[in-house]
Amino acid sequence: MLKPAFPALEIFAQLPPGGLLLTPNNRLRNRCQQVFAAQQSPGACWMPPPVESLRSWLDKLWFQLQQRNWQPALQQVLNREQRQLLWQRALDESLDRQLLNSQQLCRDADSALAQLLQWQLISDLSQIDEALTPLLEQFALSMRSDELPLCAMIKAFATELQAHSAITPDQRDQLILRAFQEGILEPVEQIDTAGFAQISPLANALIHAGATAVNERPGLTQQSELSVAACADLDEELYQAALWAGQKLAENPGHSVGIVVNNLGQCRAQVEAVFSRELEPQYLDPQQPRYTLPFNFSAGTPLAQTPVGSAALQLLSLLQDEWDYPQLQNILFSPFWGDDSETWLRSALFRRLQKLELRRIDGATLRYWAERTAEVLHLESPQLPRQLEQMAERARRWQRAPAEIWAARFSETLSALNWPGSRNPDSQEYQQLMQWESILEEFAALSACGGNLTLTQALQLLRQIASRTPFQAETRDGPLQILGVLEAGGLAFDHLRLVGFGQQQWPPAPAPNPLLPIQWQKHWKMPRASAERELELARELTADLQNASGDIVVSYTCEEDGVQQGLSSLFESPQQAQHFAEGALHNHYSQLAQACQLEKIEDKSYRLSPPPNANGCAVELRCSRPKPCPR
């Protein structure tokens, strides 16, 4: 069983009544609960251990304040999309010129405000000038607060927040700290923290205000045997990691094996494809019923990229009036709508549309050829032409409306198209259906901030929510864990492999916020502010990873973006890791690729001119087809 890298049972035994253990994330909290539960007698009754993640602890404190009817807590805490809408309005009011990428600017402004609040540089948004002026003078910046674009945006954003009686999550945390300071919330006797790498000043102040005594529990230290594997590219790194994990599990199935992939969120699909191909080759068999893979990912797949979520968004695009061929192909051949008996009709319709050779297909053309194709196939009462006509009628009839009205309309539209199909969904599809309902509720909650939306705006917002909502299939706790760097903090493994830790990837490059003065970010060590800050954080994370197991292999690519590189200087090991030869499945793929023989077919519609003459003239390709008669 996977365990935390600190003595959780010892901490629970030493906590006084009412004490609490805080972890940085839910994954580490769940591990502590599982370790505690494994020590209990079968069939016995026992209380859950006093452990919470930082976010869940703050959520419970906020709920307590609302239950006590504390007036400052009777406000709505906005989610990401709601804040984005208010930032967009603030941007339109505070800046006169039109910007090419206003959405990115709104995200940067939201992140900048969060950093100012988390680092306790401002507390009251209505007094932003008074708070920022001393900071500008402290660093001798030759500008006034009203000359800072972010200041004007925050003022307009604060006006929008006040109009909607809403706050941001960081303002909520400040109110919780205020409740502790005013005695509204009573601190517990002791809080122990474990697994934290770096913590913001506001979160640190909350922890110390929430307890009479605070103990920082260090992680366990152990001697680890570190070896290095140099690979040609990321695909080879993952291939070697998969074979290595398979060997460790074959030697001892009860051991815990961890694969920590740098930037896992950006290459999750590639990681899953390689590990599925090498460890679960039967998963790729089209005749094999789909099942949940036996290894756990810390990074989920965006719901918009799952089969059910992607099909729903594609079907809702039928409310629009123009599509390109790839988009229309995905819609017509999707198995998540309509009746399977009309597969021939959809296939024939798409082949007929391809012959038109249009750049884009409009709604009138699609509906016309759907009716004509159904007549040619002699189908009795086909559903497809009627469904397309219903979509066109809905799009013509529906006007601007709040998000909650659009959410009901989208549900009606999918029901009219018989989504998600006539067959029974499997386990993963059922979970995706449940999550789709939750994002529709989240989309409907935008009514208070979004005003009346057009069809295009509503579809765009729904797609944004589905794209940033991760889908994580519910799986059993297996011995193989595939994690990101931050998610692996505080965990211990029997065997650990680190992937993607070359000189150019680790430490990661800094990416300061463009709306905050760089002097502020460097001085207070804000996230991604400078190379020094990233190096300091990388050293802490590297030390935690090296203490997470006694058997560690770290790999890197020898070339990144055309530049030769070596192992990150934060790792030191002269020992070379075992290199696995190509497996039987890889050899089978190679044999299939080499067994292909090209068939040569002479094209008699074209002929070549005579061979080049003595002057060395090039061979000219001439068409012998007759020219069409002009009309």
C-alpha positions as CSV (number, residue, x, y, z in Angstrom):
1,M,0.0,0.0,0.0
2,L,1.2,3.5,-0.9
3,K,2.1,5.4,2.3
4,P,2.9,9.0,3.2
5,A,6.5,10.0,3.6
6,F,6.0,11.0,7.2
7,P,5.0,9.0,10.3
8,A,1.2,9.6,10.1
9,L,0.3,7.1,12.8
10,E,2.8,8.6,15.2
11,I,1.4,12.1,14.5
12,F,-2.2,10.9,15.2
13,A,-1.1,9.3,18.4
14,Q,0.6,12.5,19.6
15,L,-2.2,14.9,18.7
16,P,-4.2,16.2,21.6
17,P,-8.1,15.9,21.6
18,G,-9.3,18.4,19.0
19,G,-5.9,18.5,17.2
20,L,-5.6,18.4,13.5
21,L,-3.2,17.2,10.8
22,L,-3.1,19.4,7.7
23,T,-1.9,18.2,4.3
24,P,-1.4,20.2,1.1
25,N,-3.8,18.2,-1.1
26,N,-6.6,15.6,-0.9
27,R,-4.4,12.8,-2.2
28,L,-2.1,13.0,0.7
29,R,-5.0,13.3,3.1
30,N,-6.6,10.1,1.7
31,R,-3.3,8.3,2.1
32,C,-3.2,9.2,5.8
33,Q,-6.8,8.0,6.2
34,Q,-6.0,4.7,4.5
35,V,-2.9,4.1,6.6
36,F,-5.0,4.7,9.8
37,A,-7.8,2.5,8.6
38,A,-5.4,-0.4,7.9
39,Q,-4.3,-0.5,11.5
40,Q,-7.9,-0.9,12.9
41,S,-9.3,-4.2,13.8
42,P,-11.7,-5.8,11.3
43,G,-15.3,-5.2,12.3
44,A,-14.5,-2.6,14.9
45,C,-16.0,0.8,15.2
46,W,-13.6,3.7,15.1
47,M,-13.6,7.4,14.5
48,P,-12.0,8.8,11.3
49,P,-8.5,10.3,11.9
50,P,-8.2,14.1,12.4
51,V,-6.7,14.9,9.0
52,E,-7.8,17.5,6.5
53,S,-6.3,19.1,3.4
54,L,-5.8,22.8,3.6
55,R,-8.6,23.5,1.1
56,S,-11.2,21.3,2.7
57,W,-10.3,22.7,6.1
58,L,-10.9,26.3,4.8
59,D,-14.2,25.2,3.2
60,K,-15.4,23.8,6.5
61,L,-14.5,27.0,8.3
62,W,-16.3,29.1,5.8
63,F,-19.4,26.9,6.1
64,Q,-19.3,27.3,9.9
65,L,-19.2,31.1,9.5
66,Q,-22.2,31.0,7.2
67,Q,-24.1,28.7,9.6
68,R,-23.5,31.2,12.4
69,N,-25.0,33.9,10.1
70,W,-21.8,36.0,10.3
71,Q,-22.6,39.0,8.1
72,P,-19.3,39.2,6.1
73,A,-19.6,35.5,5.2
74,L,-23.1,36.0,3.5
75,Q,-21.5,36.6,0.1
76,Q,-21.0,34.4,-2.9
77,V,-17.6,33.0,-3.6
78,L,-17.0,33.2,-7.3
79,N,-15.5,30.4,-9.4
80,R,-13.1,30.8,-12.3
81,E,-15.6,31.4,-15.0
82,Q,-17.6,33.9,-12.9
83,R,-14.5,35.9,-12.2
84,Q,-13.5,35.8,-15.8
85,L,-16.8,37.4,-16.8
86,L,-16.4,40.2,-14.3
87,W,-12.8,40.8,-15.2
88,Q,-13.9,41.1,-18.9
89,R,-16.4,43.8,-17.9
90,A,-13.7,45.5,-15.8
91,L,-11.3,45.4,-18.7
92,D,-13.8,47.0,-21.0
93,E,-14.4,49.8,-18.5
94,S,-10.9,50.5,-17.5
95,L,-9.0,50.3,-20.8
96,D,-10.1,52.3,-23.8
97,R,-8.3,50.3,-26.6
98,Q,-9.4,46.9,-27.9
99,L,-7.0,44.1,-27.1
100,L,-6.3,41.1,-29.2
101,N,-6.2,38.6,-26.4
102,S,-8.4,40.0,-23.7
103,Q,-9.1,36.6,-22.1
104,Q,-5.4,36.0,-21.4
105,L,-5.2,39.5,-19.9
106,C,-8.1,38.8,-17.6
107,R,-6.5,35.5,-16.5
108,D,-3.3,37.4,-15.7
109,A,-5.2,40.1,-13.8
110,D,-7.0,37.4,-11.8
111,S,-3.7,35.7,-10.9
112,A,-2.1,39.1,-10.0
113,L,-4.9,40.0,-7.6
114,A,-4.7,36.5,-6.1
115,Q,-0.9,37.0,-5.4
116,L,-1.5,40.4,-3.9
117,L,-4.1,39.0,-1.5
118,Q,-2.2,35.8,-0.7
119,W,1.0,37.8,0.1
120,Q,-1.1,40.2,2.2
121,L,0.0,43.2,0.3
122,I,-3.6,44.5,0.0
123,S,-6.7,43.7,2.1
124,D,-9.4,46.2,1.0
125,L,-9.9,46.5,-2.8
126,S,-11.7,49.8,-2.3
127,Q,-8.4,51.3,-1.0
128,I,-6.1,49.9,-3.6
129,D,-4.4,53.3,-4.2
130,E,-3.4,53.6,-0.5
131,A,-2.1,50.1,-0.4
132,L,0.0,50.2,-3.6
133,T,1.5,53.7,-3.4
134,P,3.9,52.8,-0.5
135,L,5.0,49.7,-2.4
136,L,5.8,51.7,-5.5
137,E,7.8,54.2,-3.4
138,Q,9.6,51.4,-1.5
139,F,11.1,50.1,-4.7
140,A,11.6,53.6,-6.2
141,L,9.4,52.9,-9.2
142,S,8.8,56.0,-11.2
143,M,5.0,55.7,-11.5
144,R,1.9,56.5,-9.5
145,S,-0.6,53.9,-8.6
146,D,-3.1,55.3,-11.0
147,E,-0.6,54.8,-13.8
148,L,-0.4,51.1,-13.1
149,P,-2.9,49.4,-15.5
150,L,-3.6,46.6,-13.0
151,C,-4.8,49.2,-10.4
152,A,-7.5,50.6,-12.8
153,M,-8.6,47.0,-13.6
154,I,-8.8,46.1,-9.9
155,K,-10.9,49.2,-9.2
156,A,-13.4,48.3,-11.9
157,F,-13.4,44.6,-10.8
158,A,-14.1,45.6,-7.2
159,T,-17.1,47.7,-8.4
160,E,-18.4,44.6,-10.2
161,L,-17.9,42.4,-7.1
162,Q,-19.7,44.9,-4.9
163,A,-22.6,45.1,-7.4
164,H,-23.0,41.3,-7.3
165,S,-22.3,41.0,-3.5
166,A,-19.5,38.5,-4.3
167,I,-15.9,37.9,-3.3
168,T,-13.0,35.9,-4.7
169,P,-11.6,32.8,-2.9
170,D,-8.6,34.7,-1.7
171,Q,-10.9,37.3,-0.1
172,R,-12.8,34.5,1.5
173,D,-9.5,33.3,3.1
174,Q,-8.9,36.8,4.4
175,L,-12.3,36.9,6.0
176,I,-11.6,33.5,7.7
177,L,-8.4,35.0,9.1
178,R,-10.4,38.0,10.3
179,A,-12.9,35.7,12.0
180,F,-10.1,34.1,13.9
181,Q,-8.6,37.4,14.9
182,E,-12.1,38.7,16.1
183,G,-12.9,35.6,18.0
184,I,-15.7,34.5,15.8
185,L,-13.9,31.2,15.2
186,E,-12.1,29.5,18.1
187,P,-8.7,28.0,17.4
188,V,-8.0,24.3,18.1
189,E,-5.4,23.2,20.5
190,Q,-2.8,22.0,18.0
191,I,-2.3,21.8,14.2
192,D,0.5,19.6,12.7
193,T,1.4,20.3,9.0
194,A,3.1,17.7,6.8
195,G,4.0,17.5,3.1
196,F,4.0,21.2,2.4
197,A,6.8,22.5,0.0
198,Q,6.1,26.2,0.1
199,I,3.1,28.1,1.5
200,S,1.8,31.6,0.9
201,P,1.9,34.1,3.8
202,L,-1.9,34.2,4.0
203,A,-2.2,30.4,4.3
204,N,0.6,30.4,6.9
205,A,-1.2,33.1,8.9
206,L,-4.4,31.1,8.8
207,I,-2.7,28.0,10.1
208,H,-1.1,29.8,13.0
209,A,-4.3,31.7,13.8
210,G,-6.3,28.5,13.8
211,A,-4.3,26.7,16.5
212,T,-2.7,27.5,19.8
213,A,0.3,25.5,18.8
214,V,1.6,24.6,15.3
215,N,4.1,21.9,14.5
216,E,5.8,21.4,11.2
217,R,6.4,17.7,10.7
218,P,9.4,16.9,8.6
219,G,9.4,14.0,6.2
220,L,11.2,10.8,6.7
221,T,14.8,10.6,5.4
222,Q,16.3,7.4,4.0
223,Q,19.3,6.3,2.0
224,S,18.4,5.9,-1.7
225,E,20.2,4.2,-4.5
226,L,20.0,6.6,-7.5
227,S,20.7,5.6,-11.1
228,V,20.5,7.6,-14.3
229,A,19.0,6.7,-17.7
230,A,19.7,8.8,-20.8
231,C,17.1,8.5,-23.6
232,A,16.8,9.8,-27.1
233,D,13.3,11.4,-26.6
234,L,10.3,11.5,-24.3
235,D,8.7,8.5,-26.0
236,E,11.8,6.4,-25.2
237,E,11.8,7.7,-21.6
238,L,8.2,6.6,-21.2
239,Y,8.8,3.3,-22.9
240,Q,11.8,2.5,-20.6
241,A,9.7,3.6,-17.6
242,A,6.9,1.3,-18.5
243,L,9.2,-1.7,-19.0
244,W,10.9,-0.9,-15.7
245,A,7.6,-0.6,-13.8
246,G,6.4,-3.9,-15.4
247,Q,9.6,-5.6,-14.2
248,K,9.3,-4.3,-10.6
249,L,5.6,-5.4,-10.4
250,A,6.5,-8.8,-11.8
251,E,9.2,-9.3,-9.1
252,N,6.9,-8.2,-6.3
253,P,3.3,-7.4,-7.1
254,G,2.7,-6.0,-3.5
255,H,5.3,-3.2,-3.8
256,S,4.3,0.4,-4.6
257,V,5.8,1.8,-7.8
258,G,5.8,5.5,-8.6
259,I,6.3,7.2,-11.9
260,V,6.8,11.0,-11.5
261,V,6.5,12.8,-14.9
262,N,7.7,16.4,-15.1
263,N,4.9,18.4,-16.8
264,L,2.5,15.5,-16.6
265,G,-0.5,17.7,-17.5
266,Q,1.0,18.5,-20.9
267,C,1.8,14.9,-22.0
268,R,-0.8,12.8,-20.2
269,A,-2.3,11.4,-23.4
270,Q,1.2,10.3,-24.5
271,V,2.0,8.7,-21.1
272,E,-1.3,6.8,-21.0
273,A,-0.8,5.5,-24.6
274,V,2.7,4.2,-23.9
275,F,1.9,2.6,-20.6
276,S,-1.3,1.0,-22.0
277,R,0.6,-0.4,-25.0
278,E,3.4,-1.9,-22.9
279,L,1.5,-3.0,-19.7
280,E,-2.0,-3.6,-20.9
281,P,-1.7,-4.5,-24.7
282,Q,-5.2,-6.2,-24.6
283,Y,-6.7,-2.8,-23.9
284,L,-6.0,-1.9,-27.5
285,D,-8.0,-4.8,-28.9
286,P,-11.2,-3.4,-30.5
287,Q,-13.0,-6.5,-29.5
288,Q,-12.0,-6.1,-25.8
289,P,-14.7,-4.6,-23.6
290,R,-13.4,-1.3,-22.2
291,Y,-12.2,-1.4,-18.7
292,T,-10.4,1.0,-16.3
293,L,-6.7,0.8,-16.5
294,P,-5.0,-0.7,-13.4
295,F,-2.6,2.3,-12.9
296,N,-3.7,5.6,-11.3
297,F,-3.1,9.0,-12.8
298,S,-2.9,12.2,-10.7
299,A,-3.7,14.3,-13.7
300,G,-7.2,13.9,-15.2
301,T,-8.4,14.3,-18.8
302,P,-10.4,17.4,-19.6
303,L,-14.1,16.5,-19.8
304,A,-14.2,18.2,-23.2
305,Q,-11.8,15.5,-24.5
306,T,-13.6,12.5,-23.1
307,P,-15.9,10.5,-25.5
308,V,-19.2,11.6,-23.8
309,G,-18.2,15.2,-23.2
310,S,-16.7,15.7,-26.7
311,A,-19.8,14.2,-28.3
312,A,-22.1,16.5,-26.3
313,L,-20.2,19.6,-27.4
314,Q,-20.1,18.4,-31.0
315,L,-23.9,17.8,-31.0
316,L,-24.6,21.2,-29.5
317,S,-22.7,22.7,-32.4
318,L,-25.6,21.6,-34.7
319,L,-27.3,24.6,-33.3
320,Q,-24.9,26.7,-35.4
321,D,-25.3,27.1,-39.1
322,E,-21.9,26.3,-40.6
323,W,-19.4,23.5,-40.2
324,D,-16.2,22.3,-41.8
325,Y,-15.7,18.7,-43.0
326,P,-13.8,17.3,-40.1
327,Q,-16.3,18.8,-37.6
328,L,-19.2,17.4,-39.6
329,Q,-17.5,14.0,-39.9
330,N,-17.1,13.8,-36.1
331,I,-20.8,14.7,-35.6
332,L,-22.3,12.3,-38.2
333,F,-20.2,9.3,-37.2
334,S,-20.5,9.8,-33.4
335,P,-22.1,6.7,-31.7
336,F,-23.5,8.8,-28.9
337,W,-26.7,10.0,-30.5
338,G,-29.6,8.9,-32.7
339,D,-30.3,5.3,-33.7
340,D,-27.8,2.8,-34.9
341,S,-30.1,1.9,-37.8
342,E,-29.3,5.2,-39.5
343,T,-25.5,4.6,-39.7
344,W,-25.9,4.0,-43.5
345,L,-27.8,7.3,-43.9
346,R,-25.1,9.3,-42.1
347,S,-22.3,7.6,-44.0
348,A,-24.0,8.2,-47.4
349,L,-24.8,11.8,-46.5
350,F,-21.2,12.6,-45.6
351,R,-19.9,10.9,-48.9
352,R,-22.4,13.0,-50.8
353,L,-21.3,16.2,-49.1
354,Q,-17.7,15.5,-49.8
355,K,-18.4,15.4,-53.5
356,L,-19.6,19.0,-53.3
357,E,-16.0,20.1,-52.5
358,L,-17.2,23.1,-50.5
359,R,-15.0,25.0,-48.0
360,R,-17.7,24.8,-45.4
361,I,-21.2,23.3,-45.2
362,D,-24.1,25.5,-44.2
363,G,-27.2,24.4,-42.5
364,A,-29.5,24.6,-45.5
365,T,-27.2,22.4,-47.6
366,L,-26.9,19.8,-44.9
367,R,-30.7,19.6,-44.4
368,Y,-31.3,19.5,-48.1
369,W,-28.9,16.6,-48.8
370,A,-30.1,14.7,-45.7
371,E,-33.6,14.6,-47.2
372,R,-32.4,13.7,-50.7
373,T,-30.1,10.9,-49.4
374,A,-32.9,9.4,-47.3
375,E,-35.1,9.4,-50.4
376,V,-32.5,7.7,-52.5
377,L,-32.0,5.0,-49.8
378,H,-35.8,4.5,-49.6
379,L,-35.8,4.9,-45.8
380,E,-39.2,5.1,-44.1
381,S,-39.6,8.0,-41.7
382,P,-35.9,8.6,-41.1
383,Q,-35.0,10.6,-38.0
384,L,-31.9,12.5,-39.2
385,P,-33.6,15.0,-41.5
386,R,-36.3,15.7,-38.8
387,Q,-33.6,16.1,-36.1
388,L,-31.6,18.6,-38.3
389,E,-34.8,20.6,-39.0
390,Q,-35.5,20.7,-35.2
391,M,-32.0,22.1,-34.6
392,A,-32.4,24.8,-37.2
393,E,-35.9,25.7,-35.8
394,R,-34.4,26.0,-32.2
395,A,-31.5,28.1,-33.4
396,R,-33.9,30.5,-35.2
397,R,-36.3,30.7,-32.3
398,W,-33.9,31.1,-29.4
399,Q,-32.8,34.6,-28.5
400,R,-30.4,36.0,-25.9
401,A,-30.9,34.5,-22.5
402,P,-29.2,34.0,-19.1
403,A,-26.9,31.0,-18.6
404,E,-29.5,29.1,-16.6
405,I,-31.9,29.3,-19.6
406,W,-29.2,28.1,-22.0
407,A,-28.4,25.2,-19.7
408,A,-32.0,24.0,-19.9
409,R,-32.0,24.5,-23.6
410,F,-28.8,22.5,-24.1
411,S,-30.3,19.6,-22.0
412,E,-33.4,19.7,-24.2
413,T,-31.4,19.7,-27.3
414,L,-29.3,16.7,-26.3
415,S,-32.4,14.8,-25.3
416,A,-34.0,15.5,-28.7
417,L,-30.9,14.0,-30.3
418,N,-31.2,10.9,-28.2
419,W,-27.8,11.6,-26.5
420,P,-25.9,9.6,-25.3
421,G,-27.2,6.9,-27.6
422,S,-29.3,3.8,-27.4
423,R,-26.8,1.4,-25.8
424,N,-26.1,1.2,-22.1
425,P,-23.1,3.3,-21.0
426,D,-20.1,1.6,-19.4
427,S,-18.6,2.6,-16.1
428,Q,-16.4,5.4,-17.4
429,E,-19.2,6.8,-19.7
430,Y,-21.6,6.8,-16.8
431,Q,-19.1,8.8,-14.6
432,Q,-18.7,11.2,-17.5
433,L,-22.4,11.7,-17.8
434,M,-22.6,12.5,-14.1
435,Q,-19.8,15.0,-14.4
436,W,-21.5,16.6,-17.5
437,E,-24.5,17.3,-15.3
438,S,-22.3,19.0,-12.7
439,I,-20.7,21.3,-15.3
440,L,-24.2,22.2,-16.6
441,E,-25.0,23.3,-13.1
442,E,-21.8,25.2,-12.9
443,F,-22.6,26.9,-16.2
444,A,-26.1,27.8,-15.0
445,A,-24.5,29.5,-12.0
446,L,-23.0,32.1,-14.4
447,S,-26.4,33.8,-14.7
448,A,-25.7,36.2,-11.9
449,C,-22.5,37.5,-13.6
450,G,-23.0,36.8,-17.3
451,G,-26.2,38.7,-18.1
452,N,-28.0,37.7,-21.3
453,L,-25.8,35.6,-23.6
454,T,-26.0,34.8,-27.3
455,L,-25.9,31.2,-28.6
456,T,-22.2,31.6,-29.6
457,Q,-21.3,33.0,-26.2
458,A,-23.1,30.3,-24.3
459,L,-21.5,27.5,-26.3
460,Q,-18.1,29.2,-25.8
461,L,-18.5,29.4,-22.0
462,L,-19.8,25.8,-21.7
463,R,-16.8,24.6,-23.8
464,Q,-14.4,26.6,-21.5
465,I,-15.8,25.0,-18.4
466,A,-15.7,21.5,-19.9
467,S,-12.1,22.1,-21.1
468,R,-10.8,23.1,-17.6
469,T,-12.8,20.5,-15.7
470,P,-10.7,17.3,-15.3
471,F,-12.3,13.9,-15.5
472,Q,-10.7,11.3,-13.3
473,A,-12.2,7.8,-13.5
474,E,-12.8,6.2,-10.2
475,T,-10.3,3.4,-9.9
476,R,-9.2,1.0,-7.2
477,D,-5.9,1.8,-5.5
478,G,-3.3,0.0,-7.6
479,P,0.4,-0.5,-7.0
480,L,1.4,1.7,-9.9
481,Q,1.0,5.5,-9.5
482,I,1.7,8.0,-12.2
483,L,2.0,11.5,-10.7
484,G,3.2,15.0,-11.3
485,V,6.0,16.6,-9.3
486,L,3.8,18.5,-6.9
487,E,1.3,15.6,-6.4
488,A,4.2,13.2,-5.5
489,G,5.3,15.4,-2.6
490,G,4.8,13.8,0.8
491,L,4.4,10.2,-0.6
492,A,6.8,7.2,-0.2
493,F,7.3,4.4,-2.7
494,D,9.1,1.1,-2.8
495,H,10.4,2.0,-6.3
496,L,10.4,5.4,-7.9
497,R,11.2,6.6,-11.4
498,L,11.5,10.2,-12.4
499,V,10.9,11.1,-16.0
500,G,11.8,14.4,-17.8
501,F,14.4,15.8,-15.5
502,G,17.0,17.2,-18.0
503,Q,18.8,20.5,-17.7
504,Q,16.3,22.5,-19.6
505,Q,13.2,21.0,-17.8
506,W,14.4,21.1,-14.2
507,P,14.3,23.6,-12.6
508,P,11.5,25.0,-14.7
509,A,11.9,28.3,-16.4
510,P,10.5,31.4,-14.5
511,A,7.3,32.9,-15.8
512,P,6.5,36.1,-13.8
513,N,3.1,37.7,-14.0
514,P,3.3,40.5,-16.6
515,L,0.9,42.8,-14.7
516,L,2.9,43.0,-11.5
517,P,6.3,44.8,-11.2
518,I,9.0,42.3,-11.3
519,Q,10.7,43.8,-8.3
520,W,7.7,43.0,-6.2
521,Q,7.6,39.4,-7.4
522,K,11.3,38.8,-6.8
523,H,11.4,40.4,-3.4
524,W,8.4,38.5,-2.0
525,K,9.3,35.3,-3.9
526,M,6.0,35.0,-5.6
527,P,5.3,31.9,-7.8
528,R,7.4,31.6,-11.0
529,A,8.8,35.1,-10.3
530,S,12.6,34.4,-10.9
531,A,15.1,31.8,-11.6
532,E,16.4,32.0,-8.0
533,R,12.9,31.2,-6.7
534,E,12.4,28.3,-9.0
535,L,15.8,26.9,-8.1
536,E,15.0,27.1,-4.4
537,L,11.7,25.4,-4.9
538,A,13.2,22.7,-7.2
539,R,15.9,21.9,-4.6
540,E,13.2,21.3,-2.0
541,L,11.2,19.2,-4.3
542,T,14.2,17.2,-5.4
543,A,15.2,16.5,-1.8
544,D,11.7,15.3,-1.1
545,L,11.7,13.0,-4.1
546,Q,15.1,11.5,-3.3
547,N,13.8,10.7,0.2
548,A,10.6,9.1,-1.2
549,S,12.2,5.8,-2.0
550,G,15.3,3.6,-1.6
551,D,15.3,2.7,-5.3
552,I,15.2,5.7,-7.6
553,V,15.9,6.0,-11.4
554,V,15.9,9.4,-13.0
555,S,15.8,9.8,-16.8
556,Y,16.2,12.6,-19.2
557,T,16.3,13.2,-23.0
558,C,19.7,13.8,-24.5
559,E,18.3,16.5,-26.9
560,E,15.5,19.1,-26.2
561,D,14.4,21.5,-29.0
562,G,17.5,20.7,-31.0
563,V,19.9,21.4,-28.1
564,Q,22.0,18.8,-26.5
565,Q,21.5,18.5,-22.7
566,G,22.4,16.4,-19.8
567,L,20.9,15.5,-16.4
568,S,19.7,18.3,-14.2
569,S,22.5,19.4,-11.9
570,L,20.3,18.9,-8.9
571,F,20.8,15.1,-9.3
572,E,24.2,13.5,-8.8
573,S,24.7,9.8,-9.6
574,P,27.5,8.1,-11.6
575,Q,25.5,4.9,-11.8
576,Q,23.8,4.0,-15.0
577,A,20.3,2.5,-15.0
578,Q,19.4,-0.7,-16.7
579,H,18.4,-0.2,-20.4
580,F,15.6,-2.5,-21.5
581,A,15.7,-4.0,-24.9
582,E,12.7,-3.8,-27.2
583,G,9.8,-6.0,-26.0
584,A,7.9,-8.6,-28.0
585,L,5.0,-6.2,-28.7
586,H,7.4,-3.6,-30.1
587,N,9.0,-6.2,-32.3
588,H,5.6,-7.2,-33.5
589,Y,4.8,-3.6,-34.5
590,S,8.1,-3.3,-36.3
591,Q,7.4,-6.5,-38.3
592,L,4.0,-5.3,-39.3
593,A,5.5,-2.0,-40.5
594,Q,8.2,-3.7,-42.5
595,A,5.8,-6.3,-44.0
596,C,3.9,-3.7,-45.9
597,Q,4.5,-3.9,-49.7
598,L,3.5,-1.0,-51.9
599,E,1.3,-1.8,-54.9
600,K,2.3,0.1,-58.0
601,I,-0.6,1.2,-60.3
602,E,0.1,2.9,-63.6
603,D,-1.8,6.1,-64.1
604,K,-2.6,6.2,-67.8
605,S,-4.2,9.6,-67.6
606,Y,-0.8,11.2,-67.4
607,R,2.3,10.7,-69.6
608,L,5.8,12.1,-69.5
609,S,7.5,14.0,-72.3
610,P,10.4,12.3,-74.1
611,P,13.7,11.8,-72.2
612,P,15.9,14.9,-71.8
613,N,17.9,15.9,-74.8
614,A,21.6,16.4,-75.0
615,N,21.3,19.9,-73.7
616,G,20.1,18.5,-70.3
617,C,16.5,19.8,-70.4
618,A,14.4,18.6,-67.5
619,V,11.6,16.1,-68.0
620,E,8.2,17.9,-68.2
621,L,5.0,16.4,-66.9
622,R,2.2,16.9,-69.4
623,C,-1.5,16.0,-69.0
624,S,-3.0,14.1,-71.9
625,R,-6.6,14.5,-70.7
626,P,-8.9,16.4,-73.1
627,K,-9.8,19.9,-72.1
628,P,-13.4,20.5,-71.0
629,C,-15.5,22.2,-73.6
630,P,-16.3,25.8,-72.6
631,R,-20.0,26.5,-72.1
